[in-house]
Every structure is written in C-alpha cells, then in structure tokens.
C-alpha cells in the first residue's frame, strides 16, 4: 500500500472515526480500513466546487 504523510490534526480525526466505528459496530477495525471507508465516501461526495473552495482558502 502506498504511504503518504497525514498531518497530525487530520490523523486525530481518523482516530476518532476508528473509535466511532468500533463503538457503533462493536467490532475492531484497522486504521487502513477506516481510511479506505473515508476516502471512498469522500470520493463519492466531493465536487469540483469543493476543490475550488479549498484552493481559495489555501491562498
């Protein structure tokens, strides 16, 4: 699996999602599973306008 740097603030969000998933399902999850779920859900939902908005905030 390719590795990319995830900043600390974003990683804390991922960790919170792991906890939410475990509590909701009462089953264990690997970090990679949650990242995959989050990425796939985000890919389904993101629009070109979201990229434009992010680009404008980054300036």
For each residue, the residues with C-beta under 8 A, 3 or more apart:
1: 32
2:
3:
4:
5:
6: 10 11 14
7: 10 11
8: 11 12
9: 12 13
10: 6 7 13 14
11: 6 7 8 14 15
12: 8 9 15 16
13: 9 10 16 17
14: 6 10 11 17 18 31 34 35 38
15: 11 12 18 19 31
16: 12 13 19 20
17: 13 14 20 21 34 38
18: 14 15 21 22 29 31 34
19: 15 16 22 23
20: 16 17 23 24
21: 17 18 24 25 29 34 37
22: 18 19 25 26 27 28 29
23: 19 20 26
24: 20 21
25: 21 22 29
26: 22 23
27: 22
28: 22
29: 18 21 22 25 33 34
30: 33 34
31: 14 15 18 34 35
32: 1 35 36
33: 29 30 36 37
34: 14 17 18 21 29 30 31 37 38
35: 14 31 32 38 39
36: 32 33 39 40
37: 21 33 34 40 41
38: 14 17 34 35 41 42
39: 35 36 42 43
40: 36 37 43 44
41: 37 38 44 45
42: 38 39 45 46
43: 39 40 46
44: 40 41
45: 41 42
46: 42 43 50 51
47: 50 51
48: 51 52
49: 52 53
50: 46 47 53 54
51: 46 47 48 54 55
52: 48 49 55 56
53: 49 50 56 57
54: 50 51 57 58
55: 51 52 58 59
56: 52 53 59
57: 53 54
58: 54 55
59: 55 56
